[in-house]
Amino acid sequence: MRAFIAFDLPPKIKTEISNFRKPLQQPAFKSVLKWVDPDNFHITLKFLGETTPEKVDLLSEKIKKNLHPIKPITVTLSTLGAFPNISRPNVIWIDVFPKDELLITFNKIETICITEGFEPDQKPFKTHITLARLKRGINQEQIKQISSTLKTSTTVPPLTFNITGVTIYKSVLPPQGPLYTAIRFID
């Protein structure tokens, strides 16, 4: 099974994010952007890749043993951004603060995962919630339009919420888009 570890978001926050992004969902961008289903909004901590249910069980127990109880973290959504950057967007996201507290949890989970035989992340941890991905084959003019819209729409209404645990998700990739199923919640 394909799996990852993430902070889940409260349903109300998922709705607020979905409402916030409506101005960005212009008809001109419909053929250019693939929007993330609001049910799939999360803050990824660790992509596990292909693994077994037994490894997920073991990992879940190790995380619970080393992090329980998970101290609630109050986070705030701040600005829009893009990977690799706003001038050349491939992924559009919302930034999340405070980074230090989230990074501490990431580092603990990363250490546990490496101990259990998972590969270390090659990229630095970046707190974010993915909103959309650019589709393949779009032209430079469309990229400029998206970049321009992002540069003028970077402010996110201040949304604050508590994270109270981590979730291990199973990920399936059918043609219509990814399906994420929570298989373990650790608080």
C-alpha positions in Angstrom: 0.0 0.0 0.0 1.1 3.6 -0.7 1.1 5.7 2.5 2.1 9.0 4.1 1.9 10.7 7.5 0.3 14.1 7.9 -1.5 16.5 10.1 -5.2 16.5 9.3 -7.3 19.7 9.2 -10.6 20.3 10.9 -13.6 20.1 8.5 -14.4 23.8 9.1 -10.9 24.8 8.0 -11.1 22.7 4.9 -14.3 24.5 4.0 -12.8 27.9 4.7 -9.8 27.1 2.5 -12.1 25.9 -0.3 -14.1 29.2 -0.1 -10.9 31.2 -0.1 -9.6 29.7 -3.3 -12.8 30.4 -5.3 -11.4 33.7 -6.7 -8.4 31.7 -8.0 -10.6 29.2 -9.8 -11.2 31.4 -12.8 -12.6 29.8 -15.9 -9.4 30.7 -17.7 -7.5 28.4 -15.3 -9.9 25.5 -15.6 -7.8 23.7 -18.2 -4.5 24.7 -16.6 -4.9 23.8 -12.9 -5.9 20.5 -11.1 -7.5 21.6 -7.8 -7.1 19.4 -4.7 -10.4 18.1 -3.4 -11.0 19.8 0.0 -11.4 16.4 1.7 -7.7 15.8 0.8 -6.3 19.0 2.4 -3.6 18.1 4.9 0.0 19.1 6.0 2.3 16.3 4.9 4.9 15.2 7.4 6.4 12.2 5.7 5.7 10.3 2.5 6.3 6.6 3.2 5.8 5.3 -0.3 4.9 1.7 -0.8 4.8 -0.2 2.5 3.0 -3.0 4.2 0.1 -2.9 6.8 2.5 -4.6 9.2 5.1 -1.7 8.8 2.3 0.8 9.3 1.2 -0.9 12.5 4.8 -0.9 13.8 5.3 2.7 12.8 2.1 3.7 14.4 3.1 2.1 17.7 6.6 3.7 17.6 5.1 7.1 16.9 2.6 6.7 19.7 5.3 5.5 22.1 7.6 8.4 21.3 5.2 11.3 20.8 2.2 10.4 23.1 0.5 12.6 24.1 1.0 14.9 21.2 0.9 18.4 22.5 -1.7 20.4 20.6 -0.2 22.9 18.2 -2.0 26.1 17.3 -1.3 26.9 13.7 -2.2 29.8 11.4 -2.5 29.9 7.6 -0.6 32.8 6.2 0.2 33.4 2.6 0.0 31.7 -0.8 3.1 30.4 -2.4 4.2 28.0 -5.1 6.8 25.4 -5.8 9.4 25.9 -7.1 8.4 29.6 -6.8 5.6 32.1 -7.7 7.3 33.1 -11.0 7.4 29.4 -12.2 4.5 27.7 -10.3 4.1 23.9 -10.5 2.2 23.5 -7.2 0.1 26.2 -5.5 0.0 26.1 -1.7 -0.8 27.9 1.6 2.0 28.5 4.1 1.4 27.4 7.7 2.9 28.9 10.9 4.5 28.4 13.5 7.2 26.5 11.6 9.3 25.7 14.6 6.7 23.5 16.4 5.7 21.7 13.3 9.4 21.1 12.5 10.0 19.5 15.9 7.2 17.0 15.2 8.5 16.4 11.7 12.0 15.7 13.0 10.8 13.2 15.6 8.7 11.4 13.0 11.5 11.5 10.4 13.9 9.9 13.0 11.4 7.2 13.8 10.8 6.4 10.1 14.5 6.2 9.3 15.0 3.9 12.3 12.3 1.7 10.8 14.0 1.5 7.4 12.3 4.3 5.5 14.4 6.6 3.3 15.2 10.1 4.7 13.6 13.0 2.9 15.8 14.5 0.3 14.1 17.9 0.4 13.9 20.2 3.5 10.6 20.1 5.4 8.2 22.8 4.1 5.0 23.4 6.0 2.2 23.9 3.5 -1.2 22.8 2.3 -1.4 22.0 -1.4 -4.3 23.8 -3.2 -3.6 22.9 -6.8 -1.1 21.5 -9.3 -0.4 22.8 -12.8 -1.4 20.4 -15.5 1.2 19.2 -18.1 1.6 20.9 -21.4 0.5 24.4 -20.5 2.1 27.4 -22.4 4.2 30.2 -21.0 1.4 32.7 -21.3 -0.8 30.6 -19.1 2.0 30.3 -16.5 2.5 34.1 -16.6 -1.3 34.6 -15.9 -1.2 32.2 -13.0 1.9 33.8 -11.6 0.4 37.3 -11.9 -2.8 36.2 -10.1 -0.7 34.6 -7.3 1.4 37.7 -6.9 -1.7 39.9 -6.4 -3.6 37.3 -4.3 -1.0 36.2 -1.7 -2.8 37.2 1.4 -4.9 34.5 3.1 -7.6 35.4 5.6 -6.1 34.6 9.1 -7.3 31.0 9.8 -6.2 29.5 13.1 -6.8 26.0 14.4 -5.3 23.3 16.6 -3.5 20.2 15.5 -4.0 17.5 18.1 -2.4 14.5 16.5 -0.9 12.9 13.4 -2.7 10.6 10.8 -1.3 7.9 8.7 -3.1 7.8 5.3 -3.4 5.2 2.6 -3.1 6.8 -0.8 -4.7 5.4 -4.0 -4.1 7.1 -7.3 -7.0 6.4 -9.7 -7.3 8.5 -13.0 -9.9 10.9 -11.5 -7.5 12.0 -8.7 -6.0 10.7 -5.5 -8.0 9.1 -2.7 -6.7 9.4 0.8 -8.1 7.2 3.6 -7.1 7.7 7.2 -5.9 4.4 8.6 -4.4 5.4 11.9 -4.8 8.5 14.1 -2.2 9.1 16.8 -2.8 11.7 19.5 
